[in-house]
Amino acid sequence: MKKNCSHTAAYEDNYALRITHYELSHALILTGGTEAGREEEAKNLTAALQCDAGREAPCKICLPCRKVMGGGHPDVFFLRPEGKEIVVAQVRGLRTDLRLAPHEGRCKVAVIRADALNAHAQNALLNILEEPPERAHFLLLAENPSLLLPTVRSRCAVRRLQEPPAETDPGPEAAALMQALLSDNEWTWVQVCLSMEKRPCDELSRILDGLVLLLVRDLPERDVLTARRFGSIIDQIRTLQDMLEFNAGAGHVCGALSTAMAAARRMSN
Ligand SMILES: [Zn+2]
């Protein structure tokens, strides 16, 4: 494993940790997660490589960190497709840039949208990876690393990002509450609330979480009056969940919920 940057001892510790954690070598494929997630991780790693803060790197406060995060660090190069793909001329240009000593950073970092490299560009990149310039790091962002040449892949460590969590399913009970909440029939609302009053407290609290999720997701798309009227319910739901934490009876909570709903409806009439 190759460490190309020169560091203070503290920084070296941190960098070593990151190597352990990310298997960071001079060339790293970042895959998994979303495109935005890979870009973000590439920025974090690049900032860590350039940061002045030692063990805390990336601090995101020092000048090098801020330059990296803002996209204006002179020793960080982004290779993005010109048109549909990254062509060989871009990779050759990168090689020229990387051969020069860093302007102000600890090292030079190339962040490459590797999915977009065409075959010629990959071969040109392979040449650089085989004989990397001093103090150069490569972060290859790839949704599908299997599209890269095996010879390119073999030169890189791989860091797989976690997939983004699937959006929580609010559940059928929360959906029924939401539907009743938005209906004009108060009796529907009372009935749904009554049907839940025998639930255990933790289960009822989860259902209310689902209702809040639905309110937060759906209300902005409704008219202003509806959004205001039911938006105020969210705070009351949170208060009721606090009551459940302290073992208030589910029946009482369902009753209070029903009353809060009725009050919100009267407020708007
Ligand atoms: Zn920093």
Residues whose N, C-alpha, C, O or C-beta is under 5 A from the ligand:
A	BS01	ZN	C51 D52 A53 P58 C59 K60 I61 C62 C65
